[in-house]
Amino acid sequence: MLDQPIVGVAKTDLDLAGLRSRAREACEAKHDKVDDAAFEKFAGNLRLVAGDYADGATFDAIRREVGEAKFLTHYLAVPPSLFATVAGAWPRPA
């Protein structure tokens, strides 16, 4: 039922295929059987932005990945020292 982009942001060399592969491995480790169709729908919503929170271009890339999504939920897994930087950068006109 989830039909929104799921955007991960990290300083990483991982690409989108790698993120989807890790997600698949995590699901398989947690559950005996993974529904292939359900996982493919989920994986199709995954997006990845490799960037630095100190760089405004990272937030521009996040905006592009979010696109026209009508409902946004944020989960900030950032160090406390970066929380104000991240929270203060969103939303900002493209």
N, CA and C of each residue as an Amber inpcrd file, in Angstrom:
protein
   282
   0.8150000  -1.1950000   0.0000000   0.0000000   0.0000000   0.0000000
   0.8620000   1.2650000   0.0000000   2.1380000   1.1270000   0.3110000
   3.0270000   2.2750000   0.2930000   3.2850000   2.6770000  -1.1540000
   2.9270000   3.9010000  -1.4820000   3.0740000   4.3640000  -2.8510000
   3.7390000   5.7370000  -2.8710000   4.7900000   5.8710000  -2.0920000
   5.5330000   7.1160000  -1.9960000   7.0160000   6.7950000  -2.1250000
   7.8090000   7.7640000  -2.5840000   9.2440000   7.5050000  -2.6290000
   9.8190000   7.3520000  -1.2260000  10.7500000   6.4530000  -1.0940000
  11.4840000   6.2370000   0.1550000  12.9190000   6.6310000  -0.1630000
  13.3270000   7.7820000   0.3460000  14.6100000   8.3600000  -0.0350000
  15.6120000   8.1900000   1.0920000  16.6640000   7.4540000   0.8220000
  17.7650000   7.3210000   1.7610000  18.8500000   8.3150000   1.3890000
  19.4400000   8.9120000   2.3900000  20.5130000   9.8840000   2.1600000
  21.7120000   9.4730000   3.0010000  22.8670000   9.3840000   2.3790000
  24.0580000   8.9510000   3.1130000  25.3140000   9.3510000   2.3610000
  26.3800000   9.4730000   3.1090000  27.7060000   9.5770000   2.5130000
  28.1250000   8.1420000   2.2400000  28.0250000   7.7210000   1.0080000
  28.2440000   6.3090000   0.7050000  28.6990000   6.1300000  -0.7260000
  29.3530000   5.0290000  -0.9790000  29.6840000   4.6280000  -2.3420000
  28.6110000   3.6910000  -2.8890000  27.6430000   3.3510000  -2.0570000
  26.5630000   2.4580000  -2.4470000  25.7180000   3.1220000  -3.5330000
  25.2810000   2.3470000  -4.5090000  24.3630000   2.8680000  -5.5140000
  22.9620000   2.3150000  -5.2530000  22.0030000   2.7210000  -6.0610000
  20.6180000   2.3130000  -5.8430000  20.4570000   0.7980000  -5.9170000
  21.1300000   0.1580000  -6.8540000  21.0540000  -1.3070000  -6.9430000
  21.5900000  -1.9430000  -5.6630000  22.6500000  -1.3840000  -5.1240000
  23.2160000  -1.8940000  -3.8770000  22.2700000  -1.7030000  -2.7030000
  21.5930000  -0.5660000  -2.6580000  20.6110000  -0.3250000  -1.6000000
  19.4720000  -1.3270000  -1.6920000  18.9780000  -1.5430000  -2.8910000
  17.8810000  -2.5020000  -3.0700000  18.3210000  -3.9140000  -2.6990000
  19.5530000  -4.2600000  -3.0380000  20.0810000  -5.5710000  -2.6810000
  20.1760000  -5.7280000  -1.1640000  20.6620000  -4.6970000  -0.4800000
  20.7370000  -4.7500000   0.9850000  19.3510000  -4.8490000   1.6030000
  18.3880000  -4.1450000   1.0290000  17.0200000  -4.2170000   1.5460000
  16.4770000  -5.6340000   1.3840000  16.7350000  -6.2410000   0.2510000
  16.2810000  -7.6150000   0.0020000  16.9110000  -8.5780000   1.0140000
  18.2200000  -8.4380000   1.2190000  18.9260000  -9.2930000   2.1760000
  18.3650000  -9.1190000   3.5850000  18.0530000  -7.8870000   3.9640000
  17.5030000  -7.6340000   5.2940000  16.1240000  -8.2770000   5.4500000
  15.3140000  -8.1860000   4.4160000  13.9890000  -8.8110000   4.4720000
  14.1020000 -10.3260000   4.5540000  14.9990000 -10.8950000   3.7780000
  15.1810000 -12.3470000   3.7900000  15.7420000 -12.8320000   5.1220000
  16.5780000 -12.0320000   5.7610000  17.1390000 -12.4160000   7.0580000
  16.0730000 -12.3760000   8.1480000  15.0890000 -11.5180000   7.9880000
  14.0570000 -11.3280000   9.0150000  12.8650000 -12.2790000   8.8160000
  12.5870000 -12.6540000   7.5790000  11.3930000 -13.4560000   7.2760000
  11.7810000 -14.7300000   6.5300000  11.0140000 -15.7930000   6.7600000
  11.2850000 -17.0550000   6.0840000  11.0860000 -16.9470000   4.5810000
  10.0500000 -16.2210000   4.1760000   9.7090000 -16.1060000   2.7620000
   9.4000000 -14.6470000   2.4570000   9.9550000 -14.1360000   1.3780000
   9.6930000 -12.7730000   0.9350000   8.8260000 -12.8430000  -0.3130000
   7.7060000 -12.1420000  -0.2820000   6.8120000 -12.0750000  -1.4380000
   7.5070000 -11.2450000  -2.5150000   7.8490000 -11.8830000  -3.6290000
   8.6160000 -11.2080000  -4.6730000   7.8950000  -9.9870000  -5.2400000
   6.6070000 -10.1060000  -5.5030000   5.8560000  -8.9850000  -6.0730000
   5.7900000  -7.8110000  -5.0930000   5.5500000  -8.1150000  -3.8200000
   5.4890000  -7.0570000  -2.8060000   6.8550000  -6.3940000  -2.6510000
   7.9170000  -7.1970000  -2.6590000   9.2450000  -6.6060000  -2.5200000
   9.5780000  -5.7320000  -3.7240000   9.2470000  -6.1770000  -4.9170000
   9.5440000  -5.3810000  -6.1110000   8.8080000  -4.0470000  -6.0830000
   7.5700000  -4.0510000  -5.5960000   6.8340000  -2.7800000  -5.4670000
   7.5330000  -1.8770000  -4.4620000   7.9160000  -2.4410000  -3.3160000
   8.6430000  -1.6900000  -2.2960000   9.9650000  -1.1600000  -2.8580000
  10.7480000  -2.0320000  -3.4660000  12.0600000  -1.6520000  -3.9880000
  11.9410000  -0.5900000  -5.0700000  10.8500000  -0.6120000  -5.8160000
  10.6260000   0.4030000  -6.8410000  10.4430000   1.7990000  -6.2670000
  10.0910000   1.8870000  -4.9920000   9.9290000   3.1790000  -4.3270000
  11.2250000   3.6910000  -3.7130000  12.2350000   2.8180000  -3.5990000
  13.4870000   3.2260000  -2.9710000  14.2640000   4.1860000  -3.8610000
  14.8300000   5.1920000  -3.2320000  15.7000000   6.1550000  -3.9020000
  16.9360000   6.3330000  -3.0230000  18.0340000   6.7480000  -3.5970000
  19.2500000   6.9700000  -2.8280000  19.9230000   8.2500000  -3.2820000
  20.2300000   9.0990000  -2.3150000  21.0070000  10.3010000  -2.5770000
  22.3080000  10.1620000  -1.8010000  23.4130000  10.1160000  -2.5140000
  24.7240000  10.0790000  -1.8680000  25.2130000  11.5190000  -1.7980000
  25.3730000  12.0050000  -0.5760000  25.7860000  13.3900000  -0.4550000
  26.1610000  13.7580000   0.9580000  26.5110000  15.0190000   1.1060000
  26.9570000  15.5690000   2.3770000  25.9280000  16.5920000   2.8380000
  25.5150000  16.5030000   4.0860000  24.5090000  17.4230000   4.6090000
  24.9890000  18.8680000   4.6300000  26.2770000  19.0920000   4.5690000
  26.8070000  20.4540000   4.5510000  26.7450000  21.0650000   3.1480000
  26.3600000  20.2850000   2.1700000  26.3120000  20.7210000   0.7760000
  24.8630000  20.9120000   0.3430000  24.4980000  22.1310000  -0.0290000
  23.1310000  22.4140000  -0.4700000  22.6850000  21.5640000  -1.6420000
  23.6240000  21.1170000  -2.4650000  23.2840000  20.2710000  -3.6080000
  22.6540000  18.9550000  -3.1610000  23.0110000  18.4910000  -1.9690000
  22.4090000  17.2620000  -1.4380000  20.9070000  17.4470000  -1.2670000
  20.5000000  18.5950000  -0.7400000  19.0770000  18.8460000  -0.5320000
  18.3440000  19.0640000  -1.8520000  19.0200000  19.6300000  -2.8420000
  18.4290000  19.7440000  -4.1760000  18.1780000  18.3510000  -4.7520000
  19.1200000  17.4450000  -4.5490000  18.9670000  16.0690000  -5.0380000
  17.8230000  15.3620000  -4.3170000  17.6860000  15.6160000  -3.0120000
  16.5700000  15.0150000  -2.2600000  15.2460000  15.5110000  -2.8350000
  15.1460000  16.8050000  -3.0890000  13.9140000  17.3630000  -3.6610000
  13.5690000  16.7030000  -5.0000000  14.5830000  16.4860000  -5.8250000
  14.3330000  15.8250000  -7.1190000  13.7950000  14.4120000  -6.9100000
  14.3650000  13.6910000  -5.9630000  13.9270000  12.3160000  -5.7030000
  12.5290000  12.2650000  -5.0990000  12.1930000  13.2250000  -4.2590000
  10.8500000  13.2790000  -3.6560000   9.8150000  13.6070000  -4.7290000
  10.2020000  14.4480000  -5.6700000   9.3050000  14.7910000  -6.7680000
   8.0390000  15.4560000  -6.2920000   6.9220000  14.9830000  -6.7840000
   5.6190000  15.5660000  -6.4810000   4.8740000  14.8140000  -5.3810000
   5.5890000  14.0790000  -4.5660000   4.9450000  13.3270000  -3.4770000
   4.0970000  14.2750000  -2.6390000   2.9080000  13.8420000  -2.2950000
   1.9580000  14.6830000  -1.5650000   2.1260000  14.5810000  -0.0540000
   2.7390000  13.5210000   0.4200000   2.8490000  13.2880000   1.8560000
   4.2780000  12.8950000   2.1800000   4.9020000  13.6470000   3.0570000
   6.2840000  13.3490000   3.4240000   6.3750000  13.0030000   4.9000000
   7.1140000  11.9830000   5.1800000   7.4620000  11.6240000   6.5520000
   8.9730000  11.6330000   6.6220000   9.5070000  12.2130000   7.6760000
  10.9590000  12.3080000   7.8100000  11.4230000  11.4590000   8.9910000
  12.4670000  10.7340000   8.7530000  13.1490000  10.0110000   9.8250000
  14.6010000  10.4520000   9.7410000  15.0550000  11.1600000  10.7600000
  16.4090000  11.6880000  10.7320000  17.3300000  10.8080000  11.5680000
  18.1260000  10.0300000  10.8980000  19.1360000   9.2170000  11.5780000
  20.4720000   9.9270000  11.3640000  20.5810000  11.0750000  11.9990000
  21.7940000  11.8800000  11.8740000  22.3290000  12.1740000  13.2700000
  23.6100000  12.4520000  13.3630000  24.1530000  12.8030000  14.6700000
  23.5140000  14.0970000  15.1800000  23.3730000  14.2430000  16.4780000
  22.7690000  15.4570000  17.0340000  23.4200000  16.7400000  16.5190000
  24.6970000  16.7070000  16.2510000  25.3870000  17.9020000  15.7740000
  24.9140000  18.3490000  14.3880000  24.2800000  17.4510000  13.6240000
  23.7900000  17.7930000  12.2860000  22.2900000  18.0570000  12.2360000
  21.5820000  17.8310000  13.3340000  20.1240000  17.9350000  13.2930000
  19.6680000  19.3200000  12.8520000  20.2210000  20.3810000  13.4110000
  19.8080000  21.7430000  13.0440000  20.1090000  22.0360000  11.5790000
  21.2350000  21.5490000  11.0790000  21.5920000  21.7490000   9.6750000
  20.5600000  21.0890000   8.7660000  20.2140000  19.8410000   9.0620000
  19.2820000  19.0990000   8.2300000  17.8710000  19.6840000   8.3410000
  17.4120000  19.8980000   9.5540000  16.0570000  20.4100000   9.7570000
  15.9130000  21.8140000   9.1800000  16.9430000  22.6170000   9.2450000
  16.8770000  23.9760000   8.7340000  16.9120000  24.0630000   7.2200000
  17.3340000  23.0200000   6.5630000  17.4510000  23.0300000   5.1020000
  16.1760000  22.5940000   4.4170000  15.2080000  22.1590000   5.1860000
  13.9820000  21.6260000   4.5700000  12.7680000  22.2900000   5.1670000
  11.7680000  22.7170000   4.4630000  11.7480000  22.8050000   2.9940000
  12.3970000  24.1060000   2.5290000  12.9300000  24.0480000   1.3640000
  13.5290000  25.2130000   0.7380000  13.1510000  25.1560000  -0.7210000
  12.7020000  26.2440000  -1.3030000  12.2960000  26.1970000  -2.7180000
  13.4230000  25.7100000  -3.6000000  13.0590000  24.9390000  -4.6020000
  14.0540000  24.4080000  -5.5460000  14.6170000  25.5050000  -6.4150000
